[in-house]
Amino acid sequence: MRPRVKEIELAVGDRRSEAWLEVHHAANRAVWGDAAQRTSIEEIVDVADRRHEVRRTFLVSEAGSDVVLAAGQTIRRTRENLGTAGLWLSVHPEHQRRGIGSLLLGHCEQTLRDDGCDRIHEHSGSPAEHGDAATGFALANGYRQTLVDLRQDLALPVHEATLGALDPRPDPTAYVIETSVDGLPEDWLEDRAVLARRMSTDAPSGDIDLDEEDWDAERVRQLWNTPSPIWGVESVARQVPTGRLVAFTDIVVRPGQARPRRPVGHPRPARAPGPGTGSGRQAGQPPCPATGAPRRHDGADVERRHQHPHDRHQRADGVRRDGVDAGVGQAPLSRAPG
């Protein structure tokens, strides 16, 4: 029977939603094995409003069957960079190389065109230095590589001696490190908004031209200080002479993982990655390779502008190959919705 694309509404506890998510997990396991990341329907539903996004969810099945062959989600921004969209697409490993990925990709791209978007900018991942089978799928469909980065895995807990060796020991008269668990103190919010706004364009994005994000204290509060199944641990560096926050790094913990017994937004001194230079750090960035944590190729940002089909084929033939190729499409996108 011919596969068909159907739009669904994600809901916690819904059997079809869980089947949709399992396709992403199966594809992720096929690429990363035991290192595969997992998410939950609860988390996906929760994060869209916090990030000012509109998400539409699609699955591919055969007529008369409940088996989900492929899963996709379009991610459209509603606050800035309105023409740039994200896409999360996976095909179950047992159903790849049957044209299902192309079918779903075309449907999602047309949906984004209809919604007013003219570019897809997304992140994909592969443990292989030069990408995997999905690399060819992305390039053949007109995507180009714009940036390569690395992923580092660190097994916890880390030995105290290792942590001590990593401690930058900033001059306490110049910088102090503060940490908050499960929420940010109110007196952090204004400075955190400034850092988030700067990071939106300072963080590497290849040659993709993105508008600066419009962060303010209320937007930070909505993301971090409203009830959510996701919680985090954030450390900031405060410049002592000015009293201003000049850097941050955070760890996000997903549903099902243990939550520490500490009041929301309760700051405490901590030994944390400290930027002796006072420059901002991207959330979740690994602090240092000195731990010996294994490096993994974590794909690259990929982009596609919607064009006339003839121009699209020319773009695919002329794709740049300056670095490590990235996979997207039939392999899961590693920048999952979380």
C-alpha positions in Angstrom: 0.0 0.0 0.0 1.1 3.5 -0.7 2.5 5.4 2.4 0.5 8.5 3.3 1.4 11.6 5.4 -1.0 12.6 8.2 -0.9 15.5 10.6 -1.6 14.8 14.3 -1.8 16.7 17.5 0.8 15.6 20.1 -0.7 14.8 23.5 0.7 13.2 26.7 -0.6 9.7 27.1 -1.8 9.4 23.5 -0.8 6.1 21.9 -0.3 7.6 18.5 1.9 10.4 19.9 4.1 7.8 21.6 4.4 5.8 18.4 5.5 8.9 16.6 8.2 9.6 19.2 9.4 6.0 19.2 10.4 6.4 15.5 12.7 9.3 16.5 14.1 7.2 19.3 14.7 4.2 17.1 16.4 6.2 14.4 18.5 7.9 17.1 19.5 4.5 18.6 20.6 3.3 15.2 23.0 6.2 14.9 24.3 6.7 18.5 23.6 3.3 20.2 23.8 3.6 24.0 24.7 7.3 23.7 21.4 8.2 22.0 19.5 11.0 23.7 15.8 10.6 24.6 13.0 13.1 25.1 9.3 12.8 26.0 6.0 14.0 24.6 5.6 16.0 27.8 8.8 17.9 27.1 8.0 18.5 23.4 4.6 19.9 24.2 5.9 22.1 27.0 8.8 23.7 25.1 7.0 25.2 22.1 5.3 28.0 24.1 8.4 28.8 26.0 10.4 29.3 22.9 7.7 31.2 21.0 7.3 28.4 18.4 4.5 26.9 16.4 5.1 23.2 15.8 3.1 21.0 13.4 3.5 17.2 13.7 3.3 14.7 10.9 3.6 10.9 10.6 3.8 8.5 7.7 1.9 5.3 7.7 0.3 2.9 5.2 -3.4 2.9 4.6 -5.2 0.7 7.1 -2.1 0.3 9.3 -1.3 1.9 12.7 2.5 1.3 12.2 4.3 4.6 12.0 7.1 4.5 9.4 8.4 8.1 9.7 7.9 11.1 12.0 8.4 14.8 11.4 7.8 18.1 13.0 8.0 21.6 11.5 9.2 24.3 13.9 8.2 27.9 13.0 9.3 30.9 15.1 6.9 33.6 16.0 9.0 36.3 17.6 12.1 36.9 15.3 13.7 35.2 12.3 10.2 34.5 11.1 11.3 33.3 7.7 13.7 30.7 9.2 12.2 27.4 10.3 13.4 24.2 11.9 12.6 20.6 11.0 12.9 17.4 13.0 12.6 14.3 10.7 13.3 10.6 11.3 12.5 7.4 9.4 12.4 4.2 11.3 15.5 2.1 10.5 13.3 -0.8 9.3 11.7 1.4 6.7 14.5 3.5 5.3 15.5 3.7 1.6 12.0 3.3 0.4 11.4 7.0 -0.5 9.5 7.6 2.7 12.0 10.2 3.9 11.7 12.1 0.6 7.9 11.9 0.9 7.8 13.4 4.4 10.5 16.0 3.7 8.6 17.3 0.7 5.4 17.5 2.7 7.1 19.4 5.6 8.8 21.8 3.3 5.6 22.6 1.5 3.9 23.2 4.9 6.6 25.7 5.8 6.3 27.4 2.4 2.6 27.8 3.0 3.3 29.2 6.5 5.6 31.9 5.0 9.0 30.4 5.7 11.7 30.4 3.0 14.6 28.7 4.9 15.2 25.7 7.0 18.1 25.9 9.4 18.6 22.8 11.5 21.2 20.7 13.3 21.9 17.1 12.5 24.3 14.6 14.1 26.5 11.6 13.4 29.2 9.8 15.3 31.2 9.4 12.1 33.6 12.2 11.3 32.4 12.5 7.7 28.7 11.9 8.3 26.6 8.8 7.6 24.1 7.6 5.1 21.8 10.6 5.8 24.5 13.0 4.5 23.8 12.1 0.9 20.1 12.4 1.6 20.5 16.0 2.8 22.8 17.1 0.0 20.7 15.4 -2.7 17.7 17.4 -1.4 19.4 20.8 -1.8 20.8 21.3 1.7 24.3 22.7 2.3 26.6 22.6 5.3 27.2 25.8 7.2 29.0 24.9 10.4 30.6 21.9 12.0 30.9 21.3 15.7 31.9 18.6 18.1 30.0 16.8 20.9 31.7 15.7 24.1 30.3 13.1 26.4 31.2 13.1 30.1 30.3 10.3 32.4 29.1 11.5 35.9 30.1 11.7 38.6 33.5 13.2 37.9 36.3 12.5 40.4 36.9 15.4 42.7 40.6 15.6 41.7 39.5 16.0 38.1 37.1 18.8 39.0 39.9 20.5 41.0 42.2 20.4 38.0 39.5 22.1 35.9 38.8 24.9 38.4 40.0 28.1 36.7 40.3 29.8 40.2 39.3 33.2 39.0 40.5 36.2 41.0 37.7 36.6 43.6 38.1 40.3 43.4 37.4 40.2 39.7 34.8 37.4 39.2 32.7 35.2 41.3 30.7 32.1 40.2 27.1 31.7 41.3 24.8 28.7 40.7 21.0 28.3 40.8 19.0 25.1 40.6 15.6 24.8 39.0 15.0 28.5 38.3 16.8 31.8 38.2 16.8 34.5 40.9 15.0 37.6 39.9 18.1 39.7 40.2 19.7 37.7 37.4 17.0 38.2 34.8 18.0 41.5 33.3 21.6 40.5 32.8 20.7 37.1 31.6 18.5 38.7 28.9 21.4 40.8 27.8 23.6 37.7 27.6 20.9 35.7 25.7 20.4 38.5 23.2 24.2 38.7 22.6 24.6 34.9 22.3 21.8 34.7 19.7 24.2 36.3 17.2 27.7 35.9 18.8 27.5 32.1 18.9 28.9 30.5 15.8 26.3 29.9 13.1 28.4 29.5 10.0 27.5 31.9 7.2 23.8 32.0 8.2 22.5 35.5 8.7 20.2 35.5 11.7 18.5 38.5 13.4 19.4 39.2 17.0 16.8 37.7 19.3 14.6 40.1 21.3 15.3 38.9 24.9 14.1 40.7 28.0 13.6 39.7 31.6 10.1 38.5 31.1 11.2 36.2 28.3 13.9 34.7 30.5 11.4 34.3 33.3 9.0 32.4 31.0 11.7 30.1 29.8 13.2 29.3 33.2 10.9 30.2 36.0 7.5 28.8 35.1 6.4 25.3 36.0 7.8 22.7 33.6 8.8 19.0 33.3 12.3 20.3 32.4 14.6 21.7 35.0 18.1 22.9 34.9 21.2 23.9 36.8 22.8 27.2 35.7 26.0 28.9 36.7 26.9 32.5 36.0 30.0 34.6 36.3 29.5 37.9 38.0 32.1 40.7 37.5 32.8 42.0 40.9 33.7 45.6 40.1 30.5 46.2 38.1 28.2 43.6 39.7 27.0 42.5 36.3 26.7 39.0 35.0 29.1 38.4 32.1 28.8 34.7 31.4 26.6 31.7 31.9 26.5 27.9 31.3 23.7 25.5 32.1 22.7 21.9 32.2 19.2 20.9 31.3 17.7 17.8 33.0 14.8 16.0 31.3 11.7 14.4 32.8 12.4 11.1 34.7 15.7 12.2 36.0 16.3 12.9 39.7 15.5 16.4 40.9 17.6 17.8 43.7 15.9 19.0 46.8 16.6 22.7 46.6 14.2 25.6 46.4 13.5 27.1 43.0 15.9 29.9 42.1 18.1 29.4 45.1 21.6 30.6 44.3 24.7 29.2 45.9 28.5 29.5 45.4 29.8 26.6 43.3 32.9 25.4 41.5 31.7 25.8 37.9 33.3 26.5 34.6 34.4 30.1 35.0 35.4 32.4 32.1 38.5 34.2 33.3 38.0 36.5 30.3 34.4 37.4 31.2 33.1 36.4 27.8 29.7 34.7 27.4 29.4 30.9 27.0 26.7 29.1 25.1 24.3 27.1 27.2 25.3 23.5 27.6 28.8 24.0 26.1 31.3 21.5 27.5 33.6 23.2 30.0 36.9 21.6 29.0 38.4 18.6 27.2 40.9 18.0 30.0 38.5 15.4 31.5 39.4 13.0 28.7 35.7 12.8 27.7 35.4 11.2 24.3 34.8 13.6 21.4 32.0 12.8 19.0 31.2 14.4 15.7 27.9 16.2 16.3 27.0 17.0 12.8 26.6 20.5 11.4 24.0 23.1 10.9 22.3 22.7 7.6 20.3 25.2 5.6 18.0 25.2 2.7 16.1 28.0 1.0 13.0 27.2 -0.9 13.6 28.0 -4.6 12.3 27.1 -8.0 13.0 23.4 -8.6 15.6 24.1 -11.3 17.5 26.4 -9.0 17.1 23.8 -6.3 18.9 21.2 -8.3 21.6 23.6 -9.2 22.1 24.3 -5.5 22.3 20.6 -4.7 25.0 20.0 -7.4 27.0 23.0 -6.2 26.9 22.2 -2.5 30.0 23.3 -0.6 32.2 20.6 0.9 34.5 22.6 3.1 34.7 20.4 6.1 32.7 17.6 7.5 29.5 16.7 5.9 26.3 16.4 8.0 23.4 14.1 7.8 19.7 15.1 7.9 16.5 13.5 7.0 16.5 9.7 7.4 18.8 10.0 10.4 17.4 11.9 13.3 18.1 15.5 13.8 20.3 15.8 16.9 19.0 19.2 17.9 15.8 17.6 19.2 12.9 19.9 20.4 14.1 20.5 24.0 
